[in-house]
Each structure stands twice: as structure tokens, then as C-alpha cells.
Amino acid sequence: MPEIIRNPLLEEIDDPILARALIGSTEELAAATHPSFLENPGSPITWGAKDWEAMEAGREDLFDWSAVETQFDYDAFLRDGYAVLRGVMTPETIEAWTEAVQVGQRINDALLRADWKEIDWLALGRTEPDRFLSTDEIDRAIGGSQKAPQSTDEAGVLTLRINSVFCEYFPAGHVPYLMNVLTHPQMLALQRMCLDSDEIYFDHSQLLTRPPGYPGGNWHSHRIGGGYDDGTASLEVYRAQPNAILNLCYPQGFDADLDGGLKIVRGSHLFRDPERCRAPSDEEMEQGWLKDRLHPVTNEPLEIERLSLEPGSVCCCLSHAAHAVAPKAQDRSTRWCSLYCYKKPHETGEVQPPHAVPPVWAMKAQRGELPETLTRMFRHSFDRELTRHRKVFDDA
């Protein structure tokens, strides 16, 4: 089985097949990541200078910015580990964002239903898998996110994920509106507010579609790497470290009861404990990691909060914050969500490698084929000096 390398431009590549994929034209790799059977000719991976200019010229506000400024309090955000911005999307944004994530899900489902023998595996840097997903595996994955098996690359799923052939991983590479969001001045301004930094970098993005019958998501938190994932931190220490922000964007919102809603624990981020801050249910979380634990600043008991959000809402969540997802009842409609994650550099200027910039986009950035803003946000996917020669985002 071929080795999976998440940030190949940051490494010395010995595999001749993968090396070949990285020295060819970006057009060849782009064609392999967006095969014709996906029927998505407008994908941003095909864009030239005029297309990028048209996106810039056609931009409208994403948010009611006065509502964002009214609701966002940096000190509370740093203390709590998250900020909820309720109903801040404009009506036009709600409509366009909903349509965009639905288009992304249709593209994802088209890949699941396709004949994977038609994929140009060699152009993606590996030989064709000996087997593909079974009918049952495909059926379970249709209509949702993070459902295709991905613990190994036996069926080629990890290759398709890392290269964003799956639209759910880096959907901005497939859907123009979601690319607009990725580099929109208002989105970037929000990240600078949350990260308390003028300099920001892209880390990863996903569709988070939760269809009826979704069983819920386990309690967890996320690493930021670089030795900043263990031990309680003061507000001053936490503010100074190279944090990452999960922006969970809900154009249609959700209810608190059996609607695929977000659950979170205020203050849990300050413990920086992704290895142990895990549980399959609320009860086990309460009797385990949360038991007798107090907020390091307020001294209040840590408690599960079950959010309910109106359409057009965004939750900005620090990566270390404990969070989970409620089940989705069979009689509820699909919960639509897209995730954008950005991060800031260490005070030394060092930047952790990204969790997921697809190789073709890293290559395009390295070769000057993307707009300046996008190239700058992707720089840590190819610039070894910037990452201090770290290869993956959680290198110690």
C-alpha cells in the first residue's frame, strides 16, 4: 500500500510515483482531482486570472458586520473558548451558502456512486487500489459527511480525501461560493479578531452534513501541535500560543433537541487536553473528564451546553475546546454546515504545517498560479523555512 503523505511539498519524496505527480503540471493533477464524471466544469481548480478577478469584483457582504461587532467580545471568547454569532449572515448569504453546501454534497455523492476505475490514480500519486468501497459502505456514506471508511488507504479513500477528490474535504476547491467565503475580507477580518493576529493562515475546511438518522458525534477536541497540547494554560499563555479557530457555519441553524446541534463546554480549552478529553456520550463525559473539573478562570463547574442556533449563525471555537454533536432524528431535515479553520503563527514567526491543503493547491500556490491572498494563506503548505522544516501540523 502506498505511503500517505499529508503535506508532500514539505518532505523529500522517495516514492517515484508520488514524486512524478508533484513535478508535473498542475493542470494534470487538477484533472485527476476533479474527474469529468463529477460534472462540475465551474470548479475553482480550473480558474484563471480572469475568474479570480470576477470573484473579487462580484463579492457582496457575507455578514451584517455591525451584528458581528456587537456580539463578539474578545475577552469573553478567550475565557470561554468559543463565541456564538447568532443570525449574522445576510439573507442573501443564507440562501447562497445553503445552496453551495447542498451542491457540495451532491458532488460528494456523485463521487461515491461513480466507477473509481475511471479515476487517474497514477496522476494522484499512487497505483490503483486492489479493492474499492462496498455497496454497503457507499450507501452508508451517501448524503452525509465523514462516513466513508478512512482508517487506511486500502480502497483509496485517504488518497481521494487528501487530494480533495472528495468535495467534503476542501469544498472551496469545488464550489465557487465556498471559495469566495474562504478568502472573503469579512471572513478574514473575523479570523483576525478571534486570533488577535494580523497574520493568519488556512488550516483545513470541510462539509459537515448531518442527515436524518445521524447518530451523533463523540466528545473530542483538536490538537494545534508544536508542543501546545498538554497542560492547563493561563489566559495570557493561551493568547500568546499559535492558536487555531474552528468556524462552524450554519446557514440553516439547528435546534437543541435531536437536530444534529453543537454541544460544547465553556472553559475546557484552557486545559489543552485533546488526548483525554473524549467520551462517546454526554453521561460518560460528565462522569469522566468533566467530573469535579472547574473553569480555571471563573472557578465554576464545567458543564455541557447544548446550543440552539437560528439560521445564518456562526460558532467560532478554539480547537482545544471540548465539543460534540447531538443526534439527528429521522423526522428532521438535514443539518447543513461548513467548517473553515484558520490559525496564526507562533510569536517567532514559525507556522505549523496545515492539516489539509490539497497538494494541487499547494503546488499552484508555490508556482504563483493563485491570487496573492490565497498564496499567502497557503504558504505553510510548501515553504519549509516558514514551518522550520516541520512536515506535519502536529510535529512536536
N, C-alpha and C positions, 0 to 999 in steps of 0.2 A: 504494500500500500504506500503511495507517495507521501512524503512528509508534508504537513500543512504548516505554512509559514505565514503568519498574520500580516507582518509588515516587511515584505520581501526586499524593498529598496533600502532598508536599513541593515541588511545582512549580506554576507558573502554567500552566494548560492553555488552549491556543488552539483545539484541535480541538473543535468543538461537540458531536460525537457522544460523545467521551470525557468531556467536561465534563458532559453530560447524565447519563451513567452514575454520576458521582460526587456529584451533588446530589439524586438520587432517594432512595427509601427503601432501607435495607439489605435489606429483605425481597425487593425486586425483583431486586437484584443477587445475593442469595443463591440465589434460584430459578434464575437463569441459570447460576450456578457449580455447581449440583447439580441438573441436569435430571432429570425424573422417570424417564427410561429407565435411569438408574443404579440404580434400585430400592434406595435407601438412606435410608429415612424417618427413621432414628435419627441422622442426621448431626448433629454438634455445631453446624453452621451454623444449625440450626433451633431450638436450645435457648433456653429462657427461664430466668428466675431459679431456678425450682424444679429444673430439670435440672442446673444448675451446682451447686446445693446438694446434690443427690443424689449427684453425682460426688464431692464433698468428703466427704460422710458415708460413702460406701461404699468409701473407699480402704483398701487393705492395703499392707503393705511391698512395695516393688519389690525391694529388696536385703537381703541379710544384712549389716547395717551394720557389724557387728564385722569381717566379712571385708573390707569396703571399707577400713576404717580400718587394718587390719593390712597390707594390700597397698599402700596409697597412701603414697608418700614424696614430699613436695613438692619437696625439693631435687633428688632424682633425676629427677623429672618435668621440672623446669625445665632440668636439664642435658641430659637425653636427648631431650626434645621429645615424649615420649609416656609413658603409663602403661597397662599391661595389668592389668585386674582380672578374674581368672580365676574363673569359676563363682560370681559374686557374686549373681546373680539367685536368688530363692527358687524352689522347684519350681513353685509356683502362678504365679509371674511367667513362668517359661519357657513354660508351657502357654498362658497368656493372651496373651503377647507374640507367640508363634508364630502363634496363631490370628489375631491382629489384623493382622499383616503379610500373611498369606495372604488375609484379607478385603480388605485394601487392594489387593492385586494383582488380585483378581477385579473390584473396582470399576474399576481402571485398564483392564483388558482389556475390560470392558463398554463403556467409552467408545470404545476403539479399534474395536470391532465395530459401533458404533452408526451411524445415519444422521446426519451432522453438520449436515444441513439442518434438523434439529429443534432445534438449539441456537439460543438467542436471542442472536444476535451483537450486535445493537444494544444490548441491555442490558449486554453486556460491553464496550461502548465502541468497536466497530468494525463496518464493514459485512461482510456475508457474503463469505468468500473466493471467488475465481473457480474454485479447484480445491481438492480435498481429498486426503488421503493415498491413494496407490495401494494395490491389493491386496497387492503385494509388500512395500511399506513397512509395512503393517499386520501382515502375517504375521511380519515380522522383529521387530516390537516386542512382540507378544503374549508374555506370560509373563516379561518382564524389565523392567528399568528403563533409562531414558536411551537408549532405542533409537528413538523416534520422531524423524524429522528436525526440527531446530530452529534451523538456522543463519539462517533468515529466517522471516517470518510469512506467507509466500505461501499456505500451506494452513491458516493459523490456529493452528498448533501453539504458537507463542510466546504468543499471547493466552490459549490454554487453559492453558498452563503457568503464566503469571504470575497468572492468576485461580484457580489450583488446581482447575480443572475436571478436569485430570489428578490423580488421587489421589496419584500418586507424588511430587508437589510439594506439600508441606504436607499429609501424610496425616492429621495430627491433626484437620484440618477435616472429615474424612470418617469416621474410625473412633474411637468414644468411648474405647477403651482407650489409643490413641495420644495423644489429648488429655489423658487422665489422666497419662500419662508426662510430657508437656511441662511441666506445672505441678506435678508431684508434689514434695512437700517434700524427699524424699531425692534426687531428680534435681537440684533446685536447690541443695541442700547440697553435692552433688558438684561442681557448677559453681563454687560459691564457693571450694571447696578448690583446684580447678585454677587458677582465675583470680586467686586471692589478692585477692578483692574481695567486699565485701558487696553491691554493686550489680551486677546482671547484666541483660543484655538478650537477647532471642531474635534470632537471625540468619536461620537457614533450617533446613528439615527435608526429608528425602527418604526414600522407599523405595529400597533398594539391593538389588534382587532379581537374582541371577545364576543363570540356568537352565543345565541341561546343554548343553555346546557353547559356552558363553560364551568368547570368545577371549582374555580378559584385558584389564586396563586399563593404559594407559600411565603412566609415571612423571611425576609432577607435584607441585606444591604450590600453596597458595592465598594470594592477597593478603589483607591486612587493611585496606589503604587508608590514607589520611591521611598519606602520606609515610613509612610504616614498612615498606616492602617492598624495600629495597635496602641492601646493606652489612652486613658482619658486626657483630653486637652482643654485648657482654658480657652475662653473666647479670644484672647489675644493670640495664642498659639494657633488656634484654628483659623483665624482670619489670615494669618501670615502664610499658611501652608498652601501648596498648589491645588486648590480645590476643583471639583467638577460639579456641574449642575445638571440634574435631570429635569428637563422641561416637558411635562406631561400635558399635552394639549388636547382638550376635549371639545370639539365643535358642537356636539350634541349633548354634552353633560352626562349626568347619571344620578340615580337615586341611591340612598344609603342602604336600601334593603334589597338584596338579591339582584343587583343590577350591574355587576362587574365593576363596582366602585372601588376607589382607592382607600386603603386603610394605612394609617401612619402613626408614629409615636413621637410626640414632641420632645425634643432634647436628646433623643437616642444617638444622634450623630456625634455628640461630644465624647462618647465612649469609644468611637473608632474601633468597632469590633465585628467586622464582617465575617470572620471565621466562626464565631459562636452565636451571633445574633440571627438565629434561624429557628424556624418551627413550622410544622405542617398545618397548624390550626391556631386560632385565637386562644383557645384554652391551654394548649401546650406552651404558647408564648407567654401567657400570663403566669403559669405555674413554673415556667423555666426562666428564660433570660430576663423577663420583666420583674420577677418576684423580688420584692424588697428593694428595688432599684429606684434611686431618687435622681431628679434632674440636678446636674452639677451646679447650676446657677440658681434656680428658684427653690431648690430643695423639696419640690413637690413630687409625689409618686409618679413614675412613668405610667402612662395609660394609653390604651388603644383608642384612636379617634377614627370614626367611620364617617367619611366625608360624603356630602351630597352637593353636587355642583350643577348650576344652571348651564344652558348652552353657552358656548363661547368663553369657557373658563380655562385657565392655565394654572397648573401647580408647579412651582419651581422648587425643586427638592435637592438638597445636598446629598451627594452619593452615599455618605455614611449613615443617613437616616434610615431607620428600620421601616419597611413598608411591605404591604401585601395587597392582594386584590380579592374582593368579595366574589362569590359565585354569581353566575348569571342564570336566572330562572328560565325555564323553557318557554314561558309565555311572554318574555321580554324581548325587545328588539335588540339587534347587535349594538354593542358599545364601540363607537369609533374613537380612536385615539392615535396620535402620532407623537413619538418621542424624539426630542433633539437634545443632545448632550454636548456641552461646551466646557472648556477648562482654561485655567490660567497657568502661567509659568511659575516656577519657583522664583524666589527673590533674587537668585543668582542668574536668572535668565534661562535656566535649563527647563526643557519641556518634556514631559513624559510622552513616549510614542502613543499614537492613537489606538483606541480599542478597535476601530473599524473604519478606516479609509480604504475602499476597494483599490487594489493595485492599479487598475487602469486610470483611476482618478489621481492617484499619487504620481503616476507616470506623466499624465497630462499636466499636472502642476509643475513637476520637475522640468518639463520641456517647454514651459512658457505658453501652453495652449489654453490656459484658463484666465478669467479676469483676475486682476490684482488682488481683490478682496478674498476670493476663493483660494488663490495660490498661497496667500499669506496664512490663511486658516489651516491649510493642508501641509504647510512647510515641514512640520514634525513627522510627516509620513515618508520623507525622503532625505532630509537634512541631518546627517549623522552628527555634525558638530552641535546643532541645536539640541539634540537629545543626549549629548555627551556619550554617544555610541551605545546607548541602550537600544535594545532590539524590540522589546515588547512593553506594553504600557505598565505592567506591574513588576518589572525588574527591580530588585532591591538595590 
